[in-house]
């Protein structure tokens, strides 16, 4: 699903909570999903886990905003984007109130 030339997506907020230390040669598994969809934004939530111990080492929340390419005003999320995310995730994504 290509991004329209009339819009762009920007990272508006990013939080990372580091839970436990890791070593340079640790193998880490990264899991991410779209957890909420708003009118002009969507939220990614992620977790990083140590491959061997299965313990969570970090958690992430990132808010992305869909903008008009010219002027940078927020733009309503395209329906095909929402449909594509829900198809990929296999569930209906909660809507932001």
C-alpha positions in Angstrom: 0.0 0.0 0.0 2.0 3.0 -1.3 2.0 6.3 0.6 0.1 8.9 -1.4 2.2 11.7 -2.8 -0.3 14.1 -1.3 0.6 13.1 2.3 3.3 12.0 4.6 3.6 10.3 8.0 5.6 11.7 10.9 6.6 10.5 14.3 4.9 12.8 16.8 5.7 11.0 20.0 8.1 8.1 21.0 8.5 6.6 24.4 10.9 3.8 25.3 11.0 2.1 28.7 14.2 0.2 29.3 13.3 -2.7 31.7 16.5 -4.7 32.1 20.1 -4.4 30.7 21.3 -6.4 27.7 24.7 -7.5 26.6 26.2 -6.5 23.2 26.0 -10.1 21.8 22.5 -10.8 23.1 20.0 -11.9 20.5 16.9 -9.8 20.7 13.4 -10.4 19.3 11.4 -7.3 18.4 7.6 -7.4 18.2 5.5 -4.5 17.0 1.8 -3.9 16.2 -0.6 -1.1 15.5 -2.6 -0.9 18.8 -4.9 2.0 18.1 -6.2 4.1 15.2 -7.4 7.6 15.5 -8.8 10.0 13.0 -5.4 11.4 11.8 -3.0 9.2 13.9 -2.1 5.7 14.8 -0.1 4.1 17.6 2.6 1.5 17.3 3.3 -0.5 20.5 6.4 -2.7 20.7 8.3 -5.0 23.0 11.9 -6.2 22.7 12.6 -9.6 24.3 15.8 -11.5 25.0 15.7 -14.5 22.7 17.2 -16.9 25.2 15.5 -15.8 28.5 12.2 -14.6 26.8 12.3 -11.6 29.3 11.1 -8.2 28.1 14.1 -5.8 28.0 12.2 -2.7 26.6 8.8 -1.5 25.7 7.9 1.2 23.1 4.9 3.4 22.3 5.1 5.6 19.2 2.4 7.9 17.8 2.4 8.6 14.1 0.4 11.4 12.5 -0.7 11.4 8.8 -0.1 14.9 7.3 -0.9 16.7 4.1 2.4 16.9 2.2 2.0 20.7 1.7 1.5 22.7 4.9 1.9 19.8 7.3 -1.7 19.8 8.5 -3.1 16.6 10.0 -5.0 14.5 7.4 -7.6 11.8 7.9 -6.2 8.3 7.7 -7.0 6.7 4.4 -9.5 3.9 4.5 -7.2 1.6 2.5 -4.5 2.1 5.1 -6.8 1.1 8.0 -8.1 -1.9 6.0 -4.5 -3.0 5.2 -3.4 -2.7 8.8 -6.4 -4.7 10.1 -5.9 -7.3 7.4 -2.3 -7.7 8.4 -3.0 -7.7 12.2 -5.9 -10.1 11.7 -8.2 -8.1 14.1 -10.2 -4.9 14.2 -7.9 -2.3 15.7 -9.5 -0.2 18.5 -10.4 3.3 17.6 -9.0 6.3 19.6 -11.7 8.2 21.3 
